[in-house]
């Protein structure tokens, strides 16, 4: 039972930030498309703004690995 709870905690550590990142990127992407239609020179800024939420998933992965390795 303990192994199941550890696996579930690790899965949640990745799933919750992934869902939040998907939501954030959908909002940033639609706003970025509108901004680039008016000012094409902001494309670099939009790419950076789209990459920032990805750090949540990377940190969630790190936490999941720490959960699995520490509690094993």
N, CA, C and O atoms as a printed pandas DataFrame, in Angstrom:
     atom_number atom_name residue_name chain_id  residue_number  x_coord  y_coord  z_coord
0              1         N          UNK        A               1    0.823   -1.200    0.000
1              2        CA          UNK        A               1    0.000    0.000    0.000
2              3         C          UNK        A               1    0.864    1.260    0.000
3              4         O          UNK        A               1    0.527    2.263   -0.629
4              5         N          UNK        A               2    1.978    1.186    0.716
5              6        CA          UNK        A               2    2.852    2.361    0.784
6              7         C          UNK        A               2    3.432    2.695   -0.583
7              8         O          UNK        A               2    3.577    3.869   -0.922
8              9         N          UNK        A               3    3.766    1.680   -1.370
9             10        CA          UNK        A               3    4.316    1.906   -2.710
10            11         C          UNK        A               3    3.298    2.584   -3.609
11            12         O          UNK        A               3    3.648    3.428   -4.433
12            13         N          UNK        A               4    2.047    2.214   -3.446
13            14        CA          UNK        A               4    0.984    2.826   -4.253
14            15         C          UNK        A               4    0.851    4.309   -3.915
15            16         O          UNK        A               4    0.692    5.135   -4.814
16            17         N          UNK        A               5    0.913    4.647   -2.652
17            18        CA          UNK        A               5    0.802    6.047   -2.241
18            19         C          UNK        A               5    1.994    6.873   -2.726
19            20         O          UNK        A               5    1.839    8.033   -3.108
20            21         N          UNK        A               6    3.177    6.274   -2.707
21            22        CA          UNK        A               6    4.364    6.973   -3.210
22            23         C          UNK        A               6    4.224    7.233   -4.706
23            24         O          UNK        A               6    4.521    8.327   -5.185
24            25         N          UNK        A               7    3.769    6.219   -5.438
25            26        CA          UNK        A               7    3.577    6.388   -6.887
26            27         C          UNK        A               7    2.498    7.421   -7.183
27            28         O          UNK        A               7    2.628    8.211   -8.118
28            29         N          UNK        A               8    1.435    7.415   -6.389
29            30        CA          UNK        A               8    0.364    8.391   -6.585
30            31         C          UNK        A               8    0.842    9.813   -6.300
31            32         O          UNK        A               8    0.483   10.746   -7.018
32            33         N          UNK        A               9    1.645    9.975   -5.258
33            34        CA          UNK        A               9    2.187   11.296   -4.933
34            35         C          UNK        A               9    3.118   11.784   -6.038
35            36         O          UNK        A               9    3.099   12.964   -6.386
36            37         N          UNK        A              10    3.932   10.890   -6.590
37            38        CA          UNK        A              10    4.822   11.269   -7.686
38            39         C          UNK        A              10    4.026   11.628   -8.939
39            40         O          UNK        A              10    4.378   12.568   -9.652
40            41         N          UNK        A              11    2.961   10.884   -9.204
41            42        CA          UNK        A              11    2.122   11.186  -10.362
42            43         C          UNK        A              11    1.442   12.543  -10.212
43            44         O          UNK        A              11    1.345   13.303  -11.176
44            45         N          UNK        A              12    0.976   12.843   -9.012
45            46        CA          UNK        A              12    0.361   14.153   -8.772
46            47         C          UNK        A              12    1.378   15.282   -8.884
47            48         O          UNK        A              12    1.042   16.384   -9.318
48            49         N          UNK        A              13    2.620   15.010   -8.494
49            50        CA          UNK        A              13    3.661   16.034   -8.574
50            51         C          UNK        A              13    3.952   16.423  -10.018
51            52         O          UNK        A              13    4.435   17.527  -10.271
52            53         N          UNK        A              14    3.672   15.549  -10.955
53            54        CA          UNK        A              14    3.861   15.877  -12.363
54            55         C          UNK        A              14    2.553   16.345  -13.005
55            56         O          UNK        A              14    2.556   17.280  -13.806
56            57         N          UNK        A              15    1.436   15.700  -12.656
57            58        CA          UNK        A              15    0.169   15.973  -13.333
58            59         C          UNK        A              15   -0.389   17.369  -13.047
59            60         O          UNK        A              15   -0.859   18.047  -13.960
60            61         N          UNK        A              16   -0.340   17.789  -11.810
61            62        CA          UNK        A              16   -0.919   19.094  -11.460
62            63         C          UNK        A              16   -0.176   20.248  -12.135
63            64         O          UNK        A              16   -0.822   21.113  -12.726
64            65         N          UNK        A              17    1.154   20.290  -12.068
65            66        CA          UNK        A              17    1.847   21.366  -12.799
66            67         C          UNK        A              17    1.679   21.264  -14.320
67            68         O          UNK        A              17    1.673   22.283  -15.010
68            69         N          UNK        A              18    1.542   20.046  -14.839
69            70        CA          UNK        A              18    1.359   19.897  -16.283
70            71         C          UNK        A              18    0.021   20.490  -16.729
71            72         O          UNK        A              18   -0.055   21.141  -17.771
72            73         N          UNK        A              19   -1.016   20.270  -15.953
73            74        CA          UNK        A              19   -2.324   20.839  -16.286
74            75         C          UNK        A              19   -2.282   22.360  -16.172
75            76         O          UNK        A              19   -2.827   23.065  -17.021
76            77         N          UNK        A              20   -1.637   22.864  -15.122
77            78        CA          UNK        A              20   -1.526   24.312  -14.958
78            79         C          UNK        A              20   -0.707   24.941  -16.084
79            80         O          UNK        A              20   -1.031   26.029  -16.561
80            81         N          UNK        A              21    0.346   24.258  -16.504
81            82        CA          UNK        A              21    1.169   24.759  -17.603
82            83         C          UNK        A              21    0.382   24.784  -18.910
83            84         O          UNK        A              21    0.484   25.735  -19.684
84            85         N          UNK        A              22   -0.395   23.744  -19.150
85            86        CA          UNK        A              22   -1.205   23.701  -20.376
86            87         C          UNK        A              22   -2.203   24.858  -20.407
87            88         O          UNK        A              22   -2.406   25.486  -21.446
88            89         N          UNK        A              23   -2.818   25.129  -19.270
89            90        CA          UNK        A              23   -3.774   26.234  -19.204
90            91         C          UNK        A              23   -3.070   27.577  -19.444
91            92         O          UNK        A              23   -3.556   28.417  -20.202
92            93         N          UNK        A              24   -1.930   27.763  -18.794
93            94        CA          UNK        A              24   -1.199   29.026  -18.941
94            95         C          UNK        A              24   -0.711   29.214  -20.377
95            96         O          UNK        A              24   -0.794   30.314  -20.923
96            97         N          UNK        A              25   -0.205   28.150  -20.984
97            98        CA          UNK        A              25    0.297   28.279  -22.341
98            99         C          UNK        A              25   -0.826   28.514  -23.341
99           100         O          UNK        A              25   -0.612   29.161  -24.367
100          101         N          UNK        A              26   -2.008   28.004  -23.063
101          102        CA          UNK        A              26   -3.119   28.281  -23.975
102          103         C          UNK        A              26   -3.480   29.764  -23.955
103          104         O          UNK        A              26   -3.765   30.359  -24.994
104          105         N          UNK        A              27   -3.462   30.351  -22.759
105          106        CA          UNK        A              27   -3.760   31.788  -22.660
106          107         C          UNK        A              27   -2.645   32.635  -23.283
107          108         O          UNK        A              27   -2.914   33.598  -24.002
108          109         N          UNK        A              28   -1.393   32.265  -22.998
109          110        CA          UNK        A              28   -0.258   33.012  -23.547
110          111         C          UNK        A              28   -0.199   32.866  -25.057
111          112         O          UNK        A              28    0.099   33.827  -25.765
112          113         N          UNK        A              29   -0.481   31.662  -25.554
113          114        CA          UNK        A              29   -0.416   31.418  -26.995
114          115         C          UNK        A              29   -1.443   32.215  -27.774
115          116         O          UNK        A              29   -1.133   32.782  -28.822
116          117         N          UNK        A              30   -2.665   32.262  -27.264
117          118        CA          UNK        A              30   -3.690   33.019  -27.984
118          119         C          UNK        A              30   -3.412   34.522  -27.932
119          120         O          UNK        A              30   -3.608   35.226  -28.923
120          121         N          UNK        A              31   -2.961   35.004  -26.794
121          122        CA          UNK        A              31   -2.615   36.425  -26.694
122          123         C          UNK        A              31   -1.384   36.743  -27.536
123          124         O          UNK        A              31   -1.296   37.810  -28.144
124          125         N          UNK        A              32   -0.440   35.812  -27.566
125          126        CA          UNK        A              32    0.767   36.017  -28.366
126          127         C          UNK        A              32    0.486   36.031  -29.852
127          128         O          UNK        A              32    1.102   36.793  -30.596
128          129         N          UNK        A              33   -0.435   35.198  -30.288
129          130        CA          UNK        A              33   -0.796   35.195  -31.709
130          131         C          UNK        A              33   -1.421   36.526  -32.114
131          132         O          UNK        A              33   -1.148   37.054  -33.192
132          133         N          UNK        A              34   -2.262   37.056  -31.232
133          134        CA          UNK        A              34   -2.855   38.365  -31.518
134          135         C          UNK        A              34   -1.829   39.474  -31.522
135          136         O          UNK        A              34   -1.883   40.376  -32.358
136          137         N          UNK        A              35   -0.886   39.412  -30.586
137          138        CA          UNK        A              35    0.154   40.443  -30.517
138          139         C          UNK        A              35    1.076   40.374  -31.730
139          140         O          UNK        A              35    1.486   41.409  -32.256
140          141         N          UNK        A              36    1.407   39.151  -32.183
141          142        CA          UNK        A              36    2.296   39.021  -33.345
142          143         C          UNK        A              36    1.604   39.416  -34.638
143          144         O          UNK        A              36    2.269   39.799  -35.600
144          145         N          UNK        A              37    0.279   39.330  -34.678
145          146        CA          UNK        A              37   -0.440   39.775  -35.864
146          147         C          UNK        A              37   -0.323   41.288  -36.021
147          148         O          UNK        A              37   -0.291   41.806  -37.137
148          149         N          UNK        A              38   -0.259   41.987  -34.892
149          150        CA          UNK        A              38   -0.148   43.442  -34.952
150          151         C          UNK        A              38    1.307   43.915  -34.997
151          152         O          UNK        A              38    1.633   44.866  -35.708
152          153         N          UNK        A              39    2.178   43.248  -34.234
153          154        CA          UNK        A              39    3.590   43.648  -34.172
154          155         C          UNK        A              39    4.469   42.402  -34.299
155          156         O          UNK        A              39    4.740   41.749  -33.292
156          157         N          UNK        A              40    4.916   42.060  -35.490
157          158        CA          UNK        A              40    5.712   40.841  -35.683
158          159         C          UNK        A              40    7.047   40.847  -34.936
159          160         O          UNK        A              40    7.635   39.785  -34.734
160          161         N          UNK        A              41    7.529   41.994  -34.532
161          162        CA          UNK        A              41    8.827   42.053  -33.845
162          163         C          UNK        A              41    8.778   41.535  -32.411
163          164         O          UNK        A              41    9.829   41.419  -31.779
164          165         N          UNK        A              42    7.619   41.223  -31.880
165          166        CA          UNK        A              42    7.527   40.697  -30.518
166          167         C          UNK        A              42    7.601   39.172  -30.478
167          168         O          UNK        A              42    7.328   38.576  -29.436
168          169         N          UNK        A              43    7.960   38.535  -31.572
169          170        CA          UNK        A              43    7.961   37.071  -31.616
170          171         C          UNK        A              43    8.946   36.467  -30.612
171          172         O          UNK        A              43    8.642   35.444  -29.999
172          173         N          UNK        A              44   10.104   37.074  -30.436
173          174        CA          UNK        A              44   11.069   36.559  -29.468
174          175         C          UNK        A              44   10.540   36.617  -28.049
175          176         O          UNK        A              44   10.750   35.693  -27.263
176          177         N          UNK        A              45    9.867   37.680  -27.727
177          178        CA          UNK        A              45    9.285   37.833  -26.390
178          179         C          UNK        A              45    8.199   36.786  -26.153
179          180         O          UNK        A              45    8.099   36.225  -25.062
180          181         N          UNK        A              46    7.394   36.528  -27.170
181          182        CA          UNK        A              46    6.320   35.552  -27.031
182          183         C          UNK        A              46    6.896   34.149  -26.815
183          184         O          UNK        A              46    6.357   33.371  -26.028
184          185         N          UNK        A              47    7.979   33.830  -27.507
185          186        CA          UNK        A              47    8.608   32.522  -27.324
186          187         C          UNK        A              47    9.126   32.374  -25.902
187          188         O          UNK        A              47    8.970   31.315  -25.294
188          189         N          UNK        A              48    9.733   33.409  -25.371
189          190        CA          UNK        A              48   10.223   33.361  -23.988
190          191         C          UNK        A              48    9.054   33.222  -23.016
191          192         O          UNK        A              48    9.134   32.450  -22.060
192          193         N          UNK        A              49    7.978   33.955  -23.247
193          194        CA          UNK        A              49    6.818   33.871  -22.367
194          195         C          UNK        A              49    6.164   32.493  -22.417
195          196         O          UNK        A              49    5.593   32.049  -21.421
196          197         N          UNK        A              50    6.237   31.813  -23.556
197          198        CA          UNK        A              50    5.707   30.463  -23.653
198          199         C          UNK        A              50    6.601   29.442  -22.954
199          200         O          UNK        A              50    6.122   28.404  -22.499
200          201         N          UNK        A              51    7.887   29.732  -22.870
201          202        CA          UNK        A              51    8.819   28.782  -22.250
202          203         C          UNK        A              51    8.813   28.868  -20.730
203          204         O          UNK        A              51    9.146   27.889  -20.062
204          205         N          UNK        A              52    8.447   29.999  -20.173
205          206        CA          UNK        A              52    8.500   30.186  -18.718
206          207         C          UNK        A              52    7.608   29.198  -17.953
207          208         O          UNK        A              52    8.069   28.638  -16.959
208          209         N          UNK        A              53    6.359   28.957  -18.365
209          210        CA          UNK        A              53    5.544   27.993  -17.595
210          211         C          UNK        A              53    6.069   26.559  -17.651
211          212         O          UNK        A              53    5.730   25.751  -16.786
212          213         N          UNK        A              54    6.878   26.232  -18.639
213          214        CA          UNK        A              54    7.430   24.877  -18.718
214          215         C          UNK        A              54    8.292   24.546  -17.511
215          216         O          UNK        A              54    8.474   23.374  -17.183
216          217         N          UNK        A              55    8.823   25.559  -16.851
217          218        CA          UNK        A              55    9.653   25.287  -15.675
218          219         C          UNK        A              55    8.833   24.649  -14.558
219          220         O          UNK        A              55    9.388   23.939  -13.719
220          221         N          UNK        A              56    7.527   24.890  -14.532
221          222        CA          UNK        A              56    6.687   24.250  -13.516
222          223         C          UNK        A              56    6.686   22.734  -13.699
223          224         O          UNK        A              56    6.756   21.988  -12.722
224          225         N          UNK        A              57    6.608   22.281  -14.944
225          226        CA          UNK        A              57    6.600   20.838  -15.201
226          227         C          UNK        A              57    7.962   20.235  -14.871
227          228         O          UNK        A              57    8.047   19.141  -14.314
228          229         N          UNK        A              58    9.031   20.960  -15.220
229          230        CA          UNK        A              58   10.367   20.457  -14.918
230          231         C          UNK        A              58   10.562   20.340  -13.405
231          232         O          UNK        A              58   11.107   19.347  -12.922
232          233         N          UNK        A              59   10.120   21.342  -12.667
233          234        CA          UNK        A              59   10.227   21.282  -11.207
234          235         C          UNK        A              59    9.330   20.190  -10.630
235          236         O          UNK        A              59    9.699   19.544   -9.650
236          237         N          UNK        A              60    8.163   19.980  -11.223
237          238        CA          UNK        A              60    7.301   18.885  -10.788
238          239         C          UNK        A              60    7.956   17.535  -11.010
239          240         O          UNK        A              60    7.821   16.631  -10.185
240          241         N          UNK        A              61    8.669   17.394  -12.126
241          242        CA          UNK        A              61    9.398   16.162  -12.394
242          243         C          UNK        A              61   10.509   15.950  -11.362
243          244         O          UNK        A              61   10.716   14.836  -10.882
244          245         N          UNK        A              62   11.208   17.011  -11.032
245          246        CA          UNK        A              62   12.276   16.914  -10.025
246          247         C          UNK        A              62   11.694   16.496   -8.674
247          248         O          UNK        A              62   12.269   15.656   -7.983
248          249         N          UNK        A              63   10.573   17.071   -8.304
249          250        CA          UNK        A              63    9.931   16.702   -7.042
250          251         C          UNK        A              63    9.478   15.244   -7.081
251          252         O          UNK        A              63    9.614   14.534   -6.084
252          253         N          UNK        A              64    8.946   14.790   -8.206
253          254        CA          UNK        A              64    8.521   13.393   -8.326
254          255         C          UNK        A              64    9.704   12.444   -8.178
255          256         O          UNK        A              64    9.591   11.413   -7.514
256          257         N          UNK        A              65   10.826   12.777   -8.782
257          258        CA          UNK        A              65   12.020   11.945   -8.644
258          259         C          UNK        A              65   12.488   11.936   -7.190
259          260         O          UNK        A              65   12.878   10.894   -6.663
260          261         N          UNK        A              66   12.447   13.093   -6.551
261          262        CA          UNK        A              66   12.847   13.151   -5.148
262          263         C          UNK        A              66   11.918   12.324   -4.271
263          264         O          UNK        A              66   12.375   11.655   -3.344
264          265         N          UNK        A              67   10.626   12.361   -4.552
265          266        CA          UNK        A              67    9.666   11.559   -3.780
266          267         C          UNK        A              67    9.976   10.079   -3.936
267          268         O          UNK        A              67   10.011    9.337   -2.955
268          269         N          UNK        A              68   10.200    9.653   -5.174
269          270        CA          UNK        A              68   10.441    8.235   -5.418
270          271         C          UNK        A              68   11.767    7.782   -4.804
271          272         O          UNK        A              68   11.835    6.719   -4.188
272          273         N          UNK        A              69   12.805    8.578   -4.969
273          274        CA          UNK        A              69   14.117    8.164   -4.464
274          275         C          UNK        A              69   14.213    8.250   -2.946
275          276         O          UNK        A              69   14.842    7.401   -2.314
276          277         N          UNK        A              70   13.604    9.255   -2.366
277          278        CA          UNK        A              70   13.734    9.453   -0.924
278          279         C          UNK        A              70   12.871    8.455   -0.143
279          280         O          UNK        A              70   13.292    7.948    0.896
280          281         N          UNK        A              71   11.689    8.183   -0.636
281          282        CA          UNK        A              71   10.750    7.342    0.125
282          283         C          UNK        A              71   10.839    5.868   -0.245
283          284         O          UNK        A              71   10.071    5.061    0.278
284          285         N          UNK        A              72   11.741    5.501   -1.118
285          286        CA          UNK        A              72   11.850    4.117   -1.525
286          287         C          UNK        A              72   12.467    3.275   -0.442
287          288         O          UNK        A              72   12.635    2.069   -0.618
